[in-house]
Amino acid sequence: MKALSLLLFTLIHVNLISQTTVYGKVIDNQGIPIMGANVYLEGTYDGTATSENGLFSFETEEQGEQTLIVSSISFETYSKSAEINFFNNIIIKLKDDVNTLDAVTVNAGTFNAGDNAKVTALKPLDIVTTAGALGDFVGALQTLPGTSNVAEDGRLFVRGGDAEETQIFVDGMRVFTPYSPSTNNIPTRGRLSPFLFKGITFSTGGYSAEYGQALSSVLLLTSIDEPQEEKTEISIMSVGVGLGNTQKWKNSSLSLNISYINLTPYQKIYSDDNDWHKPVASLSGEAVYRYKFNNDALLKVYSAYSAVNFDLTQKDINEIDGIRFGLKNKNLYVNSSYKDFLKKDWSIVSGVSFANDYSEINYSLAEITDIENSAHLKTTLNKYFSSRYKLSFGAEYFITNFSENYRDSSIDRLYTFDNNILSSFVETDIFFSKKLATKIGLRGEYSELLQEFNLSPRISLAYKSGENSQFSLAYGKFFQNPKNEYLKYDTNFTAENTTHYIANYQYVKNKQIFRAEAYYKDYNDLVKYDTPVALPISSYSNSGNGYAKGLDIFWRDNKSIKNTEYWLSYSYLDTERDFQNYPTKATPNFASTHNASIVLKCWIEDWKSQAGLSYNFASGRNYTNPNKRGFLTEQAKNFHSLNFNYAYLMSPQKILYFSISNVLGTQNINGYQYANEANTNGIFDRRAITPAADRFFFVGFFWTISDNKNDNQLDNL
Amino acid sequence: MKTILLIASFIFTISLTAQTPYEKGMTKAFELWGNQKNTEAIQLFERIASAETDNWLPSYYAGLIEIITSFNIKDEALLTTKLTRAKGYLDNAATISENNPEILVSYALLNTAYIAFDGQKYGMSLSGENIALYKKAASIAPNNPRVLLSKTEWDMGSAKFFEKSIAPYCEDIDQAIVLFEEEKQTIPFYPYSGLERAKEISSNCKKETSPN
């Protein structure tokens, strides 16, 4: 009886309320029906899923204006508000979701590392677990194609460019002195600790208009927004000690790090070619403060201070007793950035970075004091129109004040200059579809010192040719003011510049990446001078030029061998330049025609260990032999280095780490130094420039103390 | 790290007199889920969520199913697409119900799906995030059995990895069982389940840590 009355009631109810049928078809942008899309009226229970042929149909009692939602995985959600009758026999075309992993990426010239990237050439841990990298992020990047091995220098040399053509940025702000000071034939290291960063973008050409004053390459580091927990870290190493502490509060966090490195004990046990009076000792501290505002705005302040000291005598063919070189360097760097989300999908990023670098150098009998103060101010506005169209523009100002005081028995001189540059840029990202995307930018720079304005267009385009493959192209013009070592003597210059043309092919499938990139770079207005080294009395001009062209190949496979990841890089480089004091066009001594790396990492479950091997190869670099005719026509022998590292997880929080570079002790030759004068037989004697020591050992013990018993310092290694 | 699929084994006591559209919808959605019609279940939860704008449960379940069905996916593009959607659902649920321990635990499960796919790539950043999530959930709801169970399972996974004894964690599992049994099940469609899984782990514990 009850059931009957309910039924009756329902029937009457239904009769009283008019029903509308919502029906139609859902297709993609090529007209192919989409099956299983969710179609419903917002705020109601009325809806259904589309059938195999994309059709849907459901009844509703709703009246008046309604919003129809259609959502399906891999497509942008469709939403339309209209009178209910509008949704009769409607055809809905869903747009591809361009934010998915399988959408095209504009990537010519660029490698990404970090877990936020779509295609990751390097994973966060790779930075620190690559054999031979010794915990230096620059070392890990040198296993990527496009870089040239210049073992005695340690900095990044990209595609025929010298190290100063690469600029490093943290959170968009320039790092003015990214490398620890060093001297001839002793490779330098990056100053920044790798564990501060969550993402690394390494561009070997064709990069965004947001970045300038770099002819060859930019390295973009993104710092961690929020540390995960409070912890204390203790490191005891064969070369020094380190201590770190992180504190967290409700909206803010502070990380402090201090380390003391002293190579005296190491040099005592394992001496090298140099005669050390005071082996390298450095004290450095870093502090990172982060504050999150209630509206998700974020302020980050990074500051670092380091003091480095060393004194040694190095062999020299022209000086029987060698040349004495002493250095005391103090460096302060502050980088602060602020990011805020504004109304209507606008966001703003503002930052200031500042560096003070003070060096006292004793070179033979001369005393040199260098002081460099630099600052970078920048503001960028971003507008997110849709996932398919973004716009950003901004302005920045670089200030550099450099002064050098040179004193010896006969001279006491001060060289100084201000190099200030005002720039602005605008850039847009457009996705035409999931398969075709472009990035177009324009950058303008005005140099106060050179009194000139330069305009750099940048454009890149990417097309997805298949399910796993894509092609990209990039073009860009890049300007950079001449180096400090010329500006301190002469400022009558124009900016050096280069044009990049890049074509890239990438194939990504299931933990395997193949990437091939061909490029051509055209250098103009390079600085030339007419003396053996750059001197105050030299006459300078911008009459130099050159080119670099080549092919970079990268293959990474994390799949085929169990518990093992490996990658292979190969770079072919053909470059010639007429610059500095070159009498003719020649391949510079920092460029090698063939560079290759193999990196292998293997996790050994039973031993709780990770073992790593890397092998680096570089074909011999050029040098000039004064006993023969010709300039930079001789080639040193090929470079080989096999490196090994081993990390043992004693417990989740204790790690024992061991590494050895150049296991085989290959006698590498980086070049030759010739005597200034011929000997009695009329021959110029020479001395091979070899690494100070063939091998380098490192042993460390790393201990993390935190509530979370699983955290460790793997990322510190 | 052993994948935690505890929530997959939900058992619901659903009132037989499902009458409001909400009850009807939820019952139907669970039925679809129970019959492995995961996509349909997610879609229905999504539709219910659009109608019930102040109820976190439909979005929570839509997210949860996306996460659970992401485990064992081999295609990274599909994995991230699904987990991005899952995160959207959970974000929606979290806006409706702030500091909800059940949602916090689901965020940790989402991270676990990424870590299970590629530990080298995602482990470093996400495992720390998970610790923080469990810590937060435990401070909000110290007596929530599911929070204790998930956290303990996570800890056990790490202990096993380092060949440490899991015995200390077995007590936590037993404590979770006590909490499960004490829990008053008052809210319809609330994710109360987990007892079965806790019992299973507990019995394995006893086997592994017994003297022979």
Boltz contact constraints between the chains, C-beta under 6 A:
constraints:
  - contact:
      token1: [A, 36]
      token2: [B, 39]
      max_distance: 6.0
  - contact:
      token1: [A, 38]
      token2: [B, 43]
      max_distance: 6.0
  - contact:
      token1: [A, 38]
      token2: [B, 46]
      max_distance: 6.0
  - contact:
      token1: [A, 40]
      token2: [B, 47]
      max_distance: 6.0
  - contact:
      token1: [A, 42]
      token2: [B, 50]
      max_distance: 6.0
  - contact:
      token1: [A, 43]
      token2: [B, 50]
      max_distance: 6.0
  - contact:
      token1: [A, 43]
      token2: [B, 51]
      max_distance: 6.0
  - contact:
      token1: [A, 44]
      token2: [B, 51]
      max_distance: 6.0
  - contact:
      token1: [A, 45]
      token2: [B, 21]
      max_distance: 6.0
  - contact:
      token1: [A, 45]
      token2: [B, 25]
      max_distance: 6.0
  - contact:
      token1: [A, 45]
      token2: [B, 51]
      max_distance: 6.0
  - contact:
      token1: [A, 47]
      token2: [B, 47]
      max_distance: 6.0
  - contact:
      token1: [A, 49]
      token2: [B, 43]
      max_distance: 6.0
  - contact:
      token1: [A, 73]
      token2: [B, 81]
      max_distance: 6.0
  - contact:
      token1: [A, 74]
      token2: [B, 81]
      max_distance: 6.0
  - contact:
      token1: [A, 100]
      token2: [B, 81]
      max_distance: 6.0
  - contact:
      token1: [A, 101]
      token2: [B, 76]
      max_distance: 6.0
  - contact:
      token1: [A, 101]
      token2: [B, 77]
      max_distance: 6.0
  - contact:
      token1: [A, 101]
      token2: [B, 80]
      max_distance: 6.0
  - contact:
      token1: [A, 102]
      token2: [B, 77]
      max_distance: 6.0
  - contact:
      token1: [A, 115]
      token2: [B, 121]
      max_distance: 6.0
  - contact:
      token1: [A, 115]
      token2: [B, 122]
      max_distance: 6.0
  - contact:
      token1: [A, 115]
      token2: [B, 125]
      max_distance: 6.0
  - contact:
      token1: [A, 123]
      token2: [B, 120]
      max_distance: 6.0
  - contact:
      token1: [A, 123]
      token2: [B, 121]
      max_distance: 6.0
  - contact:
      token1: [A, 124]
      token2: [B, 124]
      max_distance: 6.0
  - contact:
      token1: [A, 125]
      token2: [B, 120]
      max_distance: 6.0
  - contact:
      token1: [A, 125]
      token2: [B, 124]
      max_distance: 6.0
  - contact:
      token1: [A, 228]
      token2: [B, 128]
      max_distance: 6.0
  - contact:
      token1: [A, 228]
      token2: [B, 129]
      max_distance: 6.0
  - contact:
      token1: [A, 228]
      token2: [B, 132]
      max_distance: 6.0
  - contact:
      token1: [A, 652]
      token2: [B, 162]
      max_distance: 6.0
  - contact:
      token1: [A, 708]
      token2: [B, 131]
      max_distance: 6.0
  - contact:
      token1: [A, 710]
      token2: [B, 158]
      max_distance: 6.0
